[in-house]
Amino acid sequence: MRWVHALTILLMQLGMAFASAMGHSKARKAWRGRKGWEERLLSASTQAKQNGKTGRWVHVHCASLGEYEQAAPVINKMREVAPDRPILLTFFSPSGKSAVAHTAADHVDYLPWDTARAMQRFQSVIQPSDTILVKYELWPELISSAASAGSNVHLIAARFDHGRHPANHKGFWIRKHLRLLATIQVQDAASAAVLSEYNLTATVTGDPRIDRVLETANQTPPTDIKLKLDALAQWKGERQMVIVGSAWAPEWNALLPLFEGGQNPNWCILTAPHEVKGGHIEEWARQSSFPQTSKCEIEIPPPSSGLILDEVGILKFAYRLGDLAVVGGGWGAGVHNTLEPAVFGLPLAVGPKVEGFREIQALRNAKALQVCEDANQLASVVSEWMSASGANLRLNASQSGQKWVENNRGAADRIVQEVTSHGS
């Protein structure tokens, strides 16, 4: 299997080099960004020592930005408990590397290609005492070289399902590498049960994304975003508000009729498209009387029953202004982030594509979230919640959601405790 993996990595390199040469921007960033990694890491090691961080490195690796949302509270906690240890954060994808502007890590870089030679060089340069892999980032050469070099390798925030790699008949080689890990830390008991069938022991430490959204809920937004939120709050006024996060056409088409024609004057709707660029935004504006926030020339948007939030970075803070939420993606690839509105106690409604989202199932079981099979049901659920008789329904769902979030906080603390208990 090792030669199959080596061939796969070679083909990935050739494919990315070709795509880069053809002008694909993401491939070009990933291809060029990996060049010179050894010199950059040597420089980072020198800089860390000059800054008084004389302990051994902690290496945290994520695939992309989504996994960084899980890694960030762990990095923050590690910085708190081990201030003398420098932290290296690596990404596989440029969408992660390019998006992280502020982090507690000492250096951010690309992970070298997962070849035996590159990973052995990587270990000799950094010599980390702990290597932390987030969720699914099980690179065999990285694991084996780190373990051979004496680094404690940890998998955190992981999920395992029956029949999905590596918990299937094709996953025996990766499961062999799982036995090299110092700790396997999973999000839930179901994942631990799957691993136990292969005689692998896992510790349930939870999902640090909950800690991440709690950090957002408790922090003061950046000044520019706060000004935008203040304007949105004044636009909302005394009305209650539905927030549609990461919206696609199905959510838009289902909910627009509830707000056109003044039939719900005590409510308004804020729709944040999943993709903020493209002709569909202009089309939505033409279909409705809703202004686009990016085109509002005055600080407070003009009076209307709805707004199109076509600006990035605001949605996760804007949920604090809402009274209930719809999260998009349920009629596409899958529902997007439900934790961001849940942390503010918003009752949730989503489409049917929820398979594999453990947090959605948990919120559904807690009666904080409703899964809608079609657009008519989505409109019906939201309409019921908006009615006078729906106040108690919203309150119960809100309290249930906040209780679930509170009961599942603290994953970052538990993860770091497990990591440091296996100290080198």
DRENDO-1510 file (C-alpha; in Angstrom, 1 decimal, always signed):
<recs>
REC; n; res; u; v; w
REC; 1; MET; +0.0; +0.0; +0.0 .
REC; 2; ARG; +2.9; +2.3; +0.6 .
REC; 3; TRP; +3.8; +2.4; -3.1 .
REC; 4; VAL; +0.2; +3.1; -4.0 .
REC; 5; HIS; +0.2; +6.1; -1.6 .
REC; 6; ALA; +3.6; +7.3; -3.1 .
REC; 7; LEU; +2.2; +7.0; -6.6 .
REC; 8; THR; -1.0; +8.9; -5.6 .
REC; 9; ILE; +1.1; +11.8; -4.1 .
REC; 10; LEU; +3.2; +11.9; -7.3 .
REC; 11; LEU; +0.1; +12.2; -9.4 .
REC; 12; MET; -1.2; +14.9; -7.1 .
REC; 13; GLN; +2.0; +16.8; -7.5 .
REC; 14; LEU; +2.0; +16.5; -11.3 .
REC; 15; GLY; -1.7; +17.5; -11.4 .
REC; 16; MET; -1.2; +20.6; -9.3 .
REC; 17; ALA; +1.9; +21.6; -11.2 .
REC; 18; PHE; +0.0; +21.4; -14.5 .
REC; 19; ALA; -3.0; +23.3; -13.1 .
REC; 20; SER; -0.7; +25.9; -11.8 .
REC; 21; ALA; +1.0; +26.3; -15.1 .
REC; 22; MET; -2.4; +26.6; -16.8 .
REC; 23; GLY; -3.2; +29.6; -14.5 .
REC; 24; HIS; -5.5; +28.0; -11.9 .
REC; 25; SER; -5.1; +30.4; -9.0 .
REC; 26; LYS; -5.7; +28.0; -6.1 .
REC; 27; ALA; -3.3; +25.4; -7.6 .
REC; 28; ARG; -0.7; +28.1; -8.2 .
REC; 29; LYS; -0.9; +29.2; -4.5 .
REC; 30; ALA; -0.6; +25.6; -3.3 .
REC; 31; TRP; +2.3; +24.7; -5.7 .
REC; 32; ARG; +4.3; +27.9; -5.2 .
REC; 33; GLY; +3.5; +28.1; -1.5 .
REC; 34; ARG; +5.2; +24.9; -0.7 .
REC; 35; LYS; +8.5; +25.9; -2.3 .
REC; 36; GLY; +11.1; +27.1; +0.3 .
REC; 37; TRP; +9.3; +25.5; +3.3 .
REC; 38; GLU; +12.5; +24.2; +4.9 .
REC; 39; GLU; +14.1; +27.6; +4.9 .
REC; 40; ARG; +11.0; +29.2; +6.3 .
REC; 41; LEU; +10.8; +26.7; +9.1 .
REC; 42; LEU; +14.4; +27.1; +10.0 .
REC; 43; SER; +13.9; +30.9; +10.2 .
REC; 44; ALA; +10.7; +30.4; +12.3 .
REC; 45; SER; +12.7; +28.2; +14.8 .
REC; 46; THR; +15.4; +30.9; +15.1 .
REC; 47; GLN; +12.7; +33.6; +15.6 .
REC; 48; ALA; +10.9; +31.5; +18.3 .
REC; 49; LYS; +14.1; +31.2; +20.3 .
REC; 50; GLN; +14.7; +34.9; +20.1 .
REC; 51; ASN; +11.2; +35.4; +21.4 .
REC; 52; GLY; +12.0; +33.3; +24.5 .
REC; 53; LYS; +10.1; +30.2; +23.4 .
REC; 54; THR; +12.7; +27.6; +24.1 .
REC; 55; GLY; +10.4; +24.6; +24.5 .
REC; 56; ARG; +9.9; +22.0; +21.7 .
REC; 57; TRP; +7.5; +22.8; +18.9 .
REC; 58; VAL; +3.9; +21.7; +18.8 .
REC; 59; HIS; +2.7; +21.0; +15.2 .
REC; 60; VAL; -1.0; +21.4; +14.5 .
REC; 61; HIS; -2.2; +20.4; +11.0 .
REC; 62; CYS; -5.5; +21.2; +9.3 .
REC; 63; ALA; -6.8; +20.5; +5.8 .
REC; 64; SER; -8.4; +23.9; +5.3 .
REC; 65; LEU; -10.3; +26.7; +7.0 .
REC; 66; GLY; -13.1; +24.5; +8.3 .
REC; 67; GLU; -10.8; +22.4; +10.3 .
REC; 68; TYR; -9.0; +25.5; +11.6 .
REC; 69; GLU; -12.3; +26.5; +13.3 .
REC; 70; GLN; -11.8; +23.3; +15.3 .
REC; 71; ALA; -8.0; +23.8; +15.8 .
REC; 72; ALA; -8.2; +27.5; +16.8 .
REC; 73; PRO; -9.5; +27.1; +20.4 .
REC; 74; VAL; -7.0; +24.2; +20.9 .
REC; 75; ILE; -4.1; +26.4; +19.8 .
REC; 76; ASN; -5.3; +29.2; +22.1 .
REC; 77; LYS; -5.5; +26.8; +25.0 .
REC; 78; MET; -2.1; +25.3; +24.3 .
REC; 79; ARG; -0.6; +28.8; +24.2 .
REC; 80; GLU; -2.2; +29.4; +27.6 .
REC; 81; VAL; -0.9; +26.2; +29.3 .
REC; 82; ALA; +2.5; +26.1; +27.5 .
REC; 83; PRO; +3.6; +29.6; +26.7 .
REC; 84; ASP; +7.3; +28.6; +26.2 .
REC; 85; ARG; +6.5; +26.1; +23.4 .
REC; 86; PRO; +6.3; +27.5; +19.8 .
REC; 87; ILE; +3.3; +26.4; +17.7 .
REC; 88; LEU; +3.5; +25.6; +14.0 .
REC; 89; LEU; +0.2; +25.6; +12.1 .
REC; 90; THR; +0.1; +23.9; +8.7 .
REC; 91; PHE; -2.5; +23.6; +6.0 .
REC; 92; PHE; -2.9; +21.4; +3.0 .
REC; 93; SER; -5.2; +23.8; +1.1 .
REC; 94; PRO; -4.5; +27.4; +0.2 .
REC; 95; SER; -8.1; +28.3; +1.2 .
REC; 96; GLY; -7.0; +27.7; +4.8 .
REC; 97; LYS; -3.4; +29.1; +4.5 .
REC; 98; SER; -4.6; +32.3; +2.9 .
REC; 99; ALA; -7.6; +32.9; +5.1 .
REC; 100; VAL; -6.0; +32.8; +8.5 .
REC; 101; ALA; -4.8; +36.3; +9.3 .
REC; 102; HIS; -4.8; +36.2; +13.1 .
REC; 103; THR; -3.8; +33.2; +15.1 .
REC; 104; ALA; -2.0; +32.3; +18.3 .
REC; 105; ALA; +0.4; +30.1; +16.3 .
REC; 106; ASP; +4.0; +31.3; +15.9 .
REC; 107; HIS; +4.2; +30.3; +12.3 .
REC; 108; VAL; +1.8; +29.3; +9.5 .
REC; 109; ASP; +2.8; +27.3; +6.5 .
REC; 110; TYR; +1.9; +24.6; +4.0 .
REC; 111; LEU; +2.4; +21.0; +4.9 .
REC; 112; PRO; +5.0; +19.5; +2.6 .
REC; 113; TRP; +4.0; +16.7; +0.3 .
REC; 114; ASP; +3.4; +13.5; +2.1 .
REC; 115; THR; +6.5; +11.6; +0.9 .
REC; 116; ALA; +8.9; +9.7; +3.1 .
REC; 117; ARG; +11.8; +12.0; +2.3 .
REC; 118; ALA; +10.0; +15.2; +2.8 .
REC; 119; MET; +8.4; +14.2; +6.1 .
REC; 120; GLN; +11.8; +13.0; +7.5 .
REC; 121; ARG; +13.3; +16.4; +6.6 .
REC; 122; PHE; +10.3; +18.1; +8.1 .
REC; 123; GLN; +10.7; +16.3; +11.4 .
REC; 124; SER; +14.5; +17.0; +11.5 .
REC; 125; VAL; +13.9; +20.7; +11.1 .
REC; 126; ILE; +11.0; +21.2; +13.6 .
REC; 127; GLN; +11.5; +18.3; +16.0 .
REC; 128; PRO; +8.0; +18.7; +17.5 .
REC; 129; SER; +7.2; +17.1; +20.8 .
REC; 130; ASP; +3.6; +16.8; +19.8 .
REC; 131; THR; +1.9; +16.5; +16.4 .
REC; 132; ILE; -1.8; +17.3; +16.4 .
REC; 133; LEU; -3.9; +16.2; +13.4 .
REC; 134; VAL; -7.4; +17.7; +13.0 .
REC; 135; LYS; -10.4; +15.6; +12.1 .
REC; 136; TYR; -9.5; +13.5; +9.0 .
REC; 137; GLU; -5.9; +14.6; +8.3 .
REC; 138; LEU; -4.3; +11.1; +8.4 .
REC; 139; TRP; -1.2; +11.4; +6.2 .
REC; 140; PRO; +0.6; +8.1; +6.6 .
REC; 141; GLU; +4.2; +9.3; +6.0 .
REC; 142; LEU; +3.7; +12.3; +8.4 .
REC; 143; ILE; +2.4; +9.9; +11.1 .
REC; 144; SER; +5.1; +7.3; +10.7 .
REC; 145; SER; +8.0; +9.8; +10.5 .
REC; 146; ALA; +6.7; +11.8; +13.5 .
REC; 147; ALA; +6.3; +8.7; +15.6 .
REC; 148; SER; +9.7; +7.4; +14.6 .
REC; 149; ALA; +11.3; +10.8; +15.5 .
REC; 150; GLY; +9.7; +10.6; +19.0 .
REC; 151; SER; +6.8; +13.0; +18.5 .
REC; 152; ASN; +3.6; +12.2; +20.2 .
REC; 153; VAL; +1.0; +12.1; +17.4 .
REC; 154; HIS; -2.6; +13.0; +18.3 .
REC; 155; LEU; -5.8; +12.9; +16.2 .
REC; 156; ILE; -8.4; +15.3; +17.6 .
REC; 157; ALA; -12.0; +16.2; +16.8 .
REC; 158; ALA; -12.3; +13.1; +14.7 .
REC; 159; ARG; -15.4; +11.3; +13.5 .
REC; 160; PHE; -15.7; +7.7; +12.3 .
REC; 161; ASP; -18.7; +6.1; +10.7 .
REC; 162; HIS; -19.4; +2.5; +9.7 .
REC; 163; GLY; -18.5; +1.9; +6.1 .
REC; 164; ARG; -16.7; +5.2; +5.6 .
REC; 165; HIS; -12.9; +5.1; +5.2 .
REC; 166; PRO; -10.9; +4.1; +7.2 .
REC; 167; ALA; -13.7; +2.1; +9.0 .
REC; 168; ASN; -14.2; -0.2; +6.0 .
REC; 169; HIS; -12.4; -3.1; +4.3 .
REC; 170; LYS; -10.2; -0.7; +2.3 .
REC; 171; GLY; -9.0; +1.2; +5.4 .
REC; 172; PHE; -6.6; -1.4; +6.9 .
REC; 173; TRP; -3.5; +0.5; +6.0 .
REC; 174; ILE; -4.6; +3.7; +7.6 .
REC; 175; ARG; -5.9; +1.8; +10.6 .
REC; 176; LYS; -2.4; +0.4; +10.9 .
REC; 177; HIS; -1.1; +4.0; +11.2 .
REC; 178; LEU; -3.8; +4.8; +13.8 .
REC; 179; ARG; -2.0; +2.4; +16.1 .
REC; 180; LEU; +1.0; +4.7; +16.1 .
REC; 181; LEU; -1.0; +7.6; +17.6 .
REC; 182; ALA; -0.5; +8.6; +21.2 .
REC; 183; THR; -4.2; +9.6; +21.5 .
REC; 184; ILE; -7.2; +9.3; +19.3 .
REC; 185; GLN; -9.7; +11.9; +20.4 .
REC; 186; VAL; -13.2; +11.8; +18.9 .
REC; 187; GLN; -16.3; +14.0; +18.9 .
REC; 188; ASP; -18.7; +11.4; +20.2 .
REC; 189; ALA; -19.3; +8.0; +21.7 .
REC; 190; ALA; -20.5; +6.6; +18.3 .
REC; 191; SER; -17.1; +7.3; +16.8 .
REC; 192; ALA; -15.4; +5.6; +19.7 .
REC; 193; ALA; -17.7; +2.6; +19.3 .
REC; 194; VAL; -16.7; +2.3; +15.6 .
REC; 195; LEU; -13.0; +2.2; +16.4 .
REC; 196; SER; -13.5; -0.3; +19.2 .
REC; 197; GLU; -14.6; -2.8; +16.6 .
REC; 198; TYR; -11.0; -2.7; +15.3 .
REC; 199; ASN; -9.4; -2.8; +18.7 .
REC; 200; LEU; -8.6; +0.9; +18.6 .
REC; 201; THR; -9.1; +2.9; +21.8 .
REC; 202; ALA; -10.5; +6.4; +21.5 .
REC; 203; THR; -11.2; +9.1; +24.1 .
REC; 204; VAL; -14.4; +11.2; +23.7 .
REC; 205; THR; -13.2; +14.8; +24.2 .
REC; 206; GLY; -15.9; +16.5; +22.0 .
REC; 207; ASP; -16.0; +19.0; +19.2 .
REC; 208; PRO; -13.9; +22.2; +19.7 .
REC; 209; ARG; -16.0; +24.1; +17.1 .
REC; 210; ILE; -18.5; +24.7; +20.0 .
REC; 211; ASP; -15.7; +26.5; +21.9 .
REC; 212; ARG; -14.9; +28.4; +18.8 .
REC; 213; VAL; -18.5; +29.7; +18.3 .
REC; 214; LEU; -18.7; +30.5; +22.0 .
REC; 215; GLU; -15.6; +32.6; +21.6 .
REC; 216; THR; -17.3; +34.5; +18.8 .
REC; 217; ALA; -20.5; +35.0; +20.8 .
REC; 218; ASN; -18.5; +36.5; +23.7 .
REC; 219; GLN; -16.1; +38.7; +21.8 .
REC; 220; THR; -16.5; +42.3; +20.8 .
REC; 221; PRO; -16.8; +42.4; +17.0 .
REC; 222; PRO; -14.2; +44.4; +15.0 .
REC; 223; THR; -15.0; +48.1; +14.7 .
REC; 224; ASP; -16.2; +48.0; +11.1 .
REC; 225; ILE; -18.4; +45.0; +11.7 .
REC; 226; LYS; -19.8; +46.6; +14.9 .
REC; 227; LEU; -20.8; +49.7; +13.0 .
REC; 228; LYS; -22.6; +47.4; +10.4 .
REC; 229; LEU; -24.3; +45.5; +13.2 .
REC; 230; ASP; -25.5; +48.8; +14.8 .
REC; 231; ALA; -26.9; +49.9; +11.4 .
REC; 232; LEU; -28.7; +46.5; +11.0 .
REC; 233; ALA; -30.1; +46.8; +14.6 .
REC; 234; GLN; -31.5; +50.2; +13.8 .
REC; 235; TRP; -33.0; +48.9; +10.5 .
REC; 236; LYS; -34.6; +46.0; +12.4 .
REC; 237; GLY; -36.0; +48.3; +15.1 .
REC; 238; GLU; -38.7; +46.7; +17.2 .
REC; 239; ARG; -39.4; +43.9; +14.7 .
REC; 240; GLN; -38.3; +40.3; +15.2 .
REC; 241; MET; -36.0; +38.9; +12.6 .
REC; 242; VAL; -35.4; +35.7; +10.7 .
REC; 243; ILE; -31.8; +35.2; +9.6 .
REC; 244; VAL; -31.2; +32.9; +6.7 .
REC; 245; GLY; -27.5; +31.9; +6.8 .
REC; 246; SER; -25.6; +30.5; +3.8 .
REC; 247; ALA; -28.7; +30.7; +1.7 .
REC; 248; TRP; -29.2; +29.1; -1.7 .
REC; 249; ALA; -32.1; +29.4; -4.1 .
REC; 250; PRO; -34.4; +26.8; -2.3 .
REC; 251; GLU; -34.3; +28.7; +1.0 .
REC; 252; TRP; -34.8; +32.0; -0.8 .
REC; 253; ASN; -37.7; +30.9; -2.9 .
REC; 254; ALA; -39.4; +29.2; +0.1 .
REC; 255; LEU; -39.2; +32.2; +2.4 .
REC; 256; LEU; -39.6; +35.2; +0.2 .
REC; 257; PRO; -43.4; +35.0; +0.0 .
REC; 258; LEU; -43.6; +35.3; +3.8 .
REC; 259; PHE; -42.2; +38.8; +3.7 .
REC; 260; GLU; -43.4; +40.4; +0.5 .
REC; 261; GLY; -46.8; +42.2; +0.6 .
REC; 262; GLY; -46.6; +43.3; +4.3 .
REC; 263; GLN; -48.3; +40.1; +5.6 .
REC; 264; ASN; -45.9; +39.9; +8.6 .
REC; 265; PRO; -45.2; +43.5; +9.5 .
REC; 266; ASN; -43.8; +42.6; +12.9 .
REC; 267; TRP; -41.0; +40.5; +11.3 .
REC; 268; CYS; -38.2; +41.1; +8.9 .
REC; 269; ILE; -35.7; +38.8; +7.2 .
REC; 270; LEU; -31.9; +39.0; +6.7 .
REC; 271; THR; -30.7; +36.7; +3.9 .
REC; 272; ALA; -27.0; +36.0; +3.7 .
REC; 273; PRO; -26.2; +34.1; +0.5 .
REC; 274; HIS; -23.6; +31.3; +0.7 .
REC; 275; GLU; -21.9; +32.8; -2.3 .
REC; 276; VAL; -21.8; +36.6; -2.2 .
REC; 277; LYS; -20.6; +37.1; -5.8 .
REC; 278; GLY; -22.6; +36.2; -8.9 .
REC; 279; GLY; -25.6; +37.0; -10.9 .
REC; 280; HIS; -28.0; +35.3; -8.5 .
REC; 281; ILE; -27.6; +38.2; -6.0 .
REC; 282; GLU; -28.7; +40.7; -8.5 .
REC; 283; GLU; -31.6; +38.4; -9.5 .
REC; 284; TRP; -32.7; +38.1; -5.9 .
REC; 285; ALA; -32.7; +41.9; -5.5 .
REC; 286; ARG; -34.8; +42.2; -8.6 .
REC; 287; GLN; -37.3; +39.6; -7.4 .
REC; 288; SER; -37.8; +41.4; -4.1 .
REC; 289; SER; -37.9; +44.8; -2.5 .
REC; 290; PHE; -34.8; +43.9; -0.5 .
REC; 291; PRO; -31.7; +46.2; -0.7 .
REC; 292; GLN; -28.2; +44.7; -0.8 .
REC; 293; THR; -26.3; +45.8; +2.2 .
REC; 294; SER; -23.1; +46.3; +0.2 .
REC; 295; LYS; -25.0; +48.9; -2.0 .
REC; 296; CYS; -26.6; +50.9; +0.9 .
REC; 297; GLU; -25.0; +54.3; +0.6 .
REC; 298; ILE; -26.3; +55.5; +3.9 .
REC; 299; GLU; -25.4; +54.0; +7.3 .
REC; 300; ILE; -28.8; +52.6; +8.0 .
REC; 301; PRO; -30.4; +50.6; +5.2 .
REC; 302; PRO; -33.7; +52.0; +3.8 .
REC; 303; PRO; -37.0; +50.7; +5.3 .
REC; 304; SER; -37.9; +47.3; +3.9 .
REC; 305; SER; -39.2; +43.9; +5.0 .
REC; 306; GLY; -35.8; +42.3; +4.2 .
REC; 307; LEU; -32.2; +42.8; +3.4 .
REC; 308; ILE; -29.6; +40.8; +1.4 .
REC; 309; LEU; -26.4; +40.5; +3.4 .
REC; 310; ASP; -23.9; +40.3; +0.5 .
REC; 311; GLU; -20.8; +41.0; +2.6 .
REC; 312; VAL; -18.4; +38.5; +4.2 .
REC; 313; GLY; -17.4; +38.3; +7.8 .
REC; 314; ILE; -20.6; +39.7; +9.3 .
REC; 315; LEU; -23.0; +36.7; +9.5 .
REC; 316; LYS; -21.5; +34.9; +12.5 .
REC; 317; PHE; -21.9; +38.1; +14.5 .
REC; 318; ALA; -25.3; +39.1; +13.0 .
REC; 319; TYR; -26.9; +36.0; +14.4 .
REC; 320; ARG; -27.0; +37.8; +17.8 .
REC; 321; LEU; -29.6; +40.1; +16.3 .
REC; 322; GLY; -31.9; +37.3; +15.2 .
REC; 323; ASP; -34.9; +35.6; +16.7 .
REC; 324; LEU; -34.9; +32.4; +14.6 .
REC; 325; ALA; -32.6; +31.1; +11.9 .
REC; 326; VAL; -32.7; +29.0; +8.7 .
REC; 327; VAL; -29.4; +27.5; +7.6 .
REC; 328; GLY; -29.0; +26.8; +3.9 .
REC; 329; GLY; -27.4; +23.9; +2.0 .
REC; 330; GLY; -30.0; +21.3; +2.9 .
REC; 331; TRP; -31.1; +20.9; -0.7 .
REC; 332; GLY; -27.5; +20.9; -2.0 .
REC; 333; ALA; -24.3; +19.4; -0.8 .
REC; 334; GLY; -25.3; +19.5; +2.9 .
REC; 335; VAL; -26.4; +21.9; +5.6 .
REC; 336; HIS; -23.8; +24.6; +6.5 .
REC; 337; ASN; -22.8; +25.8; +10.0 .
REC; 338; THR; -25.7; +25.4; +12.5 .
REC; 339; LEU; -23.5; +26.0; +15.5 .
REC; 340; GLU; -23.1; +29.7; +14.9 .
REC; 341; PRO; -26.8; +30.5; +15.3 .
REC; 342; ALA; -27.3; +27.8; +18.0 .
REC; 343; VAL; -24.9; +29.5; +20.3 .
REC; 344; PHE; -27.1; +32.5; +20.3 .
REC; 345; GLY; -30.1; +30.4; +21.2 .
REC; 346; LEU; -31.9; +30.8; +17.8 .
REC; 347; PRO; -34.4; +28.1; +16.9 .
REC; 348; LEU; -33.2; +26.4; +13.7 .
REC; 349; ALA; -34.8; +25.0; +10.5 .
REC; 350; VAL; -32.8; +23.3; +7.8 .
REC; 351; GLY; -33.3; +21.2; +4.6 .
REC; 352; PRO; -33.1; +17.4; +4.4 .
REC; 353; LYS; -29.4; +16.9; +3.6 .
REC; 354; VAL; -28.2; +16.3; +7.1 .
REC; 355; GLU; -26.5; +12.9; +6.9 .
REC; 356; GLY; -23.2; +12.8; +8.8 .
REC; 357; PHE; -23.8; +16.1; +10.7 .
REC; 358; ARG; -23.8; +14.8; +14.3 .
REC; 359; GLU; -24.4; +18.3; +15.8 .
REC; 360; ILE; -27.6; +18.6; +13.7 .
REC; 361; GLN; -28.9; +15.3; +14.9 .
REC; 362; ALA; -28.1; +16.3; +18.5 .
REC; 363; LEU; -29.8; +19.7; +18.2 .
REC; 364; ARG; -32.8; +17.9; +16.5 .
REC; 365; ASN; -33.0; +15.4; +19.4 .
REC; 366; ALA; -32.9; +18.4; +21.8 .
REC; 367; LYS; -35.9; +19.9; +19.9 .
REC; 368; ALA; -33.9; +22.9; +19.1 .
REC; 369; LEU; -33.8; +22.2; +15.3 .
REC; 370; GLN; -36.3; +21.1; +12.7 .
REC; 371; VAL; -35.4; +19.3; +9.5 .
REC; 372; CYS; -37.7; +20.1; +6.6 .
REC; 373; GLU; -38.2; +17.7; +3.8 .
REC; 374; ASP; -39.4; +20.2; +1.2 .
REC; 375; ALA; -39.8; +24.0; +0.6 .
REC; 376; ASN; -43.4; +23.9; +1.7 .
REC; 377; GLN; -42.6; +22.4; +5.0 .
REC; 378; LEU; -39.8; +25.0; +5.6 .
REC; 379; ALA; -42.2; +27.9; +4.9 .
REC; 380; SER; -44.8; +26.3; +7.2 .
REC; 381; VAL; -42.3; +25.8; +10.1 .
REC; 382; VAL; -41.0; +29.4; +9.8 .
REC; 383; SER; -44.6; +30.8; +9.5 .
REC; 384; GLU; -45.7; +28.9; +12.6 .
REC; 385; TRP; -42.7; +30.1; +14.6 .
REC; 386; MET; -43.5; +33.7; +13.5 .
REC; 387; SER; -47.2; +33.5; +14.6 .
REC; 388; ALA; -48.4; +34.7; +17.9 .
REC; 389; SER; -48.9; +31.1; +19.1 .
REC; 390; GLY; -45.3; +30.3; +18.1 .
REC; 391; ALA; -43.7; +32.3; +20.8 .
REC; 392; ASN; -43.6; +29.4; +23.2 .
REC; 393; LEU; -42.3; +27.1; +20.5 .
REC; 394; ARG; -39.4; +29.5; +19.9 .
REC; 395; LEU; -38.7; +29.9; +23.6 .
REC; 396; ASN; -38.6; +26.1; +24.2 .
REC; 397; ALA; -36.3; +25.6; +21.2 .
REC; 398; SER; -34.1; +28.4; +22.2 .
REC; 399; GLN; -33.6; +27.2; +25.7 .
REC; 400; SER; -33.0; +23.6; +24.5 .
REC; 401; GLY; -30.4; +24.7; +22.0 .
REC; 402; GLN; -28.5; +26.9; +24.5 .
REC; 403; LYS; -28.6; +24.1; +27.1 .
REC; 404; TRP; -27.1; +21.6; +24.5 .
REC; 405; VAL; -24.3; +24.1; +23.7 .
REC; 406; GLU; -23.5; +24.7; +27.3 .
REC; 407; ASN; -23.4; +20.9; +28.0 .
REC; 408; ASN; -20.9; +20.4; +25.2 .
REC; 409; ARG; -18.5; +23.2; +25.7 .
REC; 410; GLY; -14.9; +22.7; +27.0 .
REC; 411; ALA; -13.6; +20.3; +24.3 .
REC; 412; ALA; -10.5; +22.4; +23.8 .
REC; 413; ASP; -9.6; +22.1; +27.5 .
REC; 414; ARG; -10.2; +18.3; +27.4 .
REC; 415; ILE; -8.1; +17.9; +24.2 .
REC; 416; VAL; -5.1; +19.9; +25.6 .
REC; 417; GLN; -5.3; +18.0; +28.8 .
REC; 418; GLU; -5.0; +14.7; +26.9 .
REC; 419; VAL; -2.2; +16.0; +24.8 .
REC; 420; THR; -0.1; +17.4; +27.7 .
REC; 421; SER; -0.6; +14.2; +29.7 .
REC; 422; HIS; +1.5; +12.4; +27.1 .
REC; 423; GLY; +4.2; +15.0; +27.3 .
REC; 424; SER; +7.6; +14.3; +25.8 .
</recs>
